[in-house]
Each structure stands twice: as C-alpha cells, then as structure tokens.
Amino acid sequence: MGRPRTPLLDRDRIGQAAVAVVDETGEVSLPQVARRLGVRTASLYHHVEGREGVIELLREQISRGIDCSTLDRRPWEAALAGWARSYRTAFAAHPRAIPLLVTSAVRTPRALADYDAVVRLLLEAGFAEDETIIVLTALENVILGSALDLAAPDPVWQLSGEARAPALARAIAATPPGRADAAFELALEAVLGHVRRMRDLPPSAAR
C-alpha cells in the first residue's frame, strides 16, 4: 500500500505539536497546530475537542516531566519537596505554557491522578480534608511563580546610571549566583514550615 498523503494523527503527536507551538509563540490554536503537523484543521477535531482539548494535551505532555514517584518518600515533607522540585523543572522548560494552563480547568486524567496522589499523601500525613486543596494551591503558587522566574532576565532589575536606587544596586551586586534557585528553596521551605505548623495546631487555632 502507498503511504498516506497526510501524516497519521494521534493525541500524542498533537500534544507534542502544541508544546512546540507554545514554546515558539506563547499561544496555541487549532490552525497553528494543524500547520505544524501538515494537516487540515478539521482533521484535529477527530482527536480533540477544540482549543481546550489542545490545551489539555499540552498539559499532559508537560506533566509527563513531573516525577511523582517522589510522593512515595517519607516523611511527607520530603515527598512534597521532591514533587515540587520536579514540577518546577518540568514547567520551567516551557514557561510560555504556564499562563495558558493556569487559566484553564484541569481535566486530563494524568494530571488529575497526580493531584489525587498529593491529596492522599496529605490526608495520610494527618491533614484535614478541607485543608488539602489550600495546601496544594499554596505549593503550586510557589512552583509556578518560580518556574516563570527562571525564564526572567537575570538580574530582573535593570538599573541605569541615573537610577536613584543605591540600596537595590548594592543588593544586586552582592547577590550570589543561583538567585532563582535559592529563592525557590526559601519559599518552598517557608510554605512547608507553615504547613507543618498548621497541621499540628488544633482546628480552631489553625483558622
């Protein structure tokens, strides 16, 4: 049999193309992905439900870089810290995708299963059910903010000779290499430390 005139499509190839498009442009649409794959836009609708479906494939592709085996570690703080570092690394590789993903509901089974594993870890560690999503959200805020920070200019503050910010200028000059990593570790430890104390407080005192 002769080769098909257009490449065979599947959800994995569409997701890979979506990642490539977002990395290049910071946006994603079905026509953009179709052009990347060399197919007609209509062909994508056999595999995805519009743009939101493409965004979920984008999420699935990037989430594959998260090592959820770290959630098997003990104590629970080490498990969450390992997961957070892996999560940050995976998303820092595709910073332009972050605004698209945080403004879209999470629906992909893989990502939902990963979040479920984090919630189960927190419940096992003794957190109340109504605390788990708050803790998860706080961790994600640190992770995703830090992932974006890795894509920012370094230093972030560009001072001209006329800028009247002498204290800031001295602080920038004194900052050692690895500012973004050090800031992430500081924020992560601060959140985990507060979360640890929150777990140990009586319910009335924790609110």
C-alpha positions in Angstrom: 0.0 0.0 0.0 1.2 3.5 -0.7 2.0 5.9 2.1 -0.9 8.2 3.3 -0.8 11.7 1.8 -1.0 13.2 5.3 0.7 12.1 8.4 -1.3 9.8 10.7 -2.6 11.7 13.7 -2.9 10.7 17.3 -3.3 12.6 20.6 0.4 12.3 21.5 1.6 13.9 18.2 -1.0 16.7 18.6 0.2 17.3 22.1 3.9 17.4 21.0 3.0 19.9 18.3 1.1 22.0 20.7 4.1 22.2 23.0 6.3 23.3 20.1 3.8 26.0 19.0 3.5 27.4 22.5 7.3 27.4 23.1 7.7 29.4 19.9 4.7 31.8 20.0 3.3 31.8 23.6 -0.2 30.9 22.2 -1.9 27.9 20.7 -4.8 27.4 18.3 -6.0 24.5 16.2 -4.9 26.1 12.9 -1.4 26.7 14.4 -1.1 23.0 15.5 -2.6 21.8 12.2 0.0 23.8 10.2 2.8 22.4 12.4 1.6 18.8 11.7 0.9 19.5 8.0 -2.7 18.5 8.2 -6.1 20.3 7.8 -7.6 21.9 10.9 -10.7 19.8 10.5 -8.6 16.6 11.0 -7.8 17.6 14.6 -11.4 17.5 15.6 -11.4 13.7 15.3 -8.9 13.7 18.3 -9.5 16.8 20.4 -12.5 18.9 21.5 -11.4 22.3 20.2 -8.8 24.6 21.7 -9.5 23.5 25.3 -8.7 19.9 24.2 -5.4 21.0 22.7 -4.5 22.8 26.0 -5.2 19.7 28.0 -2.9 17.7 25.6 -0.3 20.4 26.2 -0.8 20.0 30.0 -0.4 16.2 29.6 2.8 16.5 27.6 4.4 18.8 30.1 3.2 16.9 33.1 5.0 13.8 31.9 8.2 15.5 33.1 7.0 15.5 36.7 8.4 12.7 38.8 5.5 11.6 41.0 7.5 8.7 42.4 8.9 11.3 44.9 5.5 11.2 46.6 6.4 7.7 47.9 9.2 9.2 50.1 8.8 9.7 53.8 8.5 11.9 55.8 5.7 13.7 53.9 7.7 16.9 53.8 10.4 15.2 51.8 7.8 13.8 49.4 6.2 17.1 48.8 9.6 18.9 48.4 10.7 16.4 45.8 7.5 16.6 43.9 7.6 20.4 43.9 11.2 20.5 42.6 10.3 18.1 39.8 7.1 20.0 39.0 9.1 23.3 38.8 11.7 21.8 36.5 9.1 20.4 34.1 7.2 23.6 33.8 10.3 25.9 33.7 11.2 24.2 30.4 8.0 25.6 28.9 7.3 28.9 30.7 5.1 30.3 27.9 2.7 27.5 28.5 2.1 28.4 32.2 -0.4 31.3 31.6 -2.4 29.1 29.3 -2.6 26.2 31.8 -3.3 28.2 34.9 -6.3 29.8 33.3 -7.8 26.6 32.0 -9.6 23.9 34.1 -7.6 20.7 34.7 -9.3 17.8 33.0 -6.6 15.4 31.8 -6.6 12.1 33.6 -2.9 12.0 34.2 -2.8 15.4 35.9 -5.9 14.6 38.0 -4.3 11.4 39.1 -1.1 13.3 40.1 -3.1 15.8 42.2 -5.1 12.9 43.7 -1.8 11.4 44.9 -0.8 14.6 46.5 -4.1 14.9 48.3 -3.8 11.3 49.5 -0.3 12.0 50.8 -1.6 15.0 52.8 -4.5 13.0 54.2 -2.2 10.2 55.3 0.1 12.8 56.9 -2.8 13.9 59.1 -4.2 17.0 57.4 -8.0 17.6 57.5 -9.8 17.1 54.2 -10.7 20.8 54.0 -7.1 21.8 54.3 -5.6 19.7 51.5 -6.6 21.9 48.5 -5.4 25.0 50.3 -2.0 23.4 50.8 -1.9 22.1 47.2 -2.7 25.6 45.9 -0.1 27.3 48.0 2.5 24.9 46.8 1.5 25.4 43.1 1.7 29.2 43.5 5.3 28.9 44.7 6.2 26.3 42.0 4.7 28.1 39.0 5.9 31.5 40.1 9.4 30.2 40.5 9.2 28.4 37.1 8.3 31.8 35.5 11.2 33.4 37.5 13.6 31.0 35.8 12.6 32.5 32.4 13.0 36.1 33.6 16.1 38.2 32.9 18.8 37.9 35.5 19.0 40.3 37.2 15.4 41.3 36.9 16.2 44.8 37.9 18.0 46.8 35.2 19.4 50.0 36.7 20.6 52.8 34.6 23.3 55.2 35.7 20.7 57.8 36.6 18.6 55.4 38.7 18.2 56.5 42.3 18.2 53.1 43.9 21.6 52.7 45.7 20.5 50.1 48.2 19.0 48.0 45.4 22.1 48.3 43.3 24.3 47.2 46.2 22.0 44.3 46.9 22.0 43.1 43.3 25.8 43.3 43.2 26.1 41.3 46.4 23.6 38.5 45.3 25.5 35.2 44.6 24.8 33.1 41.5 21.7 30.9 41.6 19.3 33.6 42.8 16.2 31.9 41.4 17.0 28.5 42.8 17.8 30.0 46.3 14.6 32.0 46.3 12.6 28.9 45.3 14.1 26.8 48.1 13.5 29.6 50.6 9.8 29.9 49.5 9.3 26.2 49.5 10.8 25.7 53.0 8.7 28.6 54.3 5.4 27.1 52.9 6.3 23.6 54.1 7.2 25.0 57.5 3.9 26.9 57.9 2.0 23.9 56.6 3.7 21.7 59.2 2.7 24.0 62.0 -0.8 24.3 60.6 -1.2 20.5 60.7 0.0 20.4 64.3 -2.4 23.1 65.5 -5.9 22.4 66.9 -8.6 23.0 64.3 -9.8 26.2 66.0 -6.3 27.7 66.2 -5.4 26.8 62.6 -8.0 29.2 61.2 
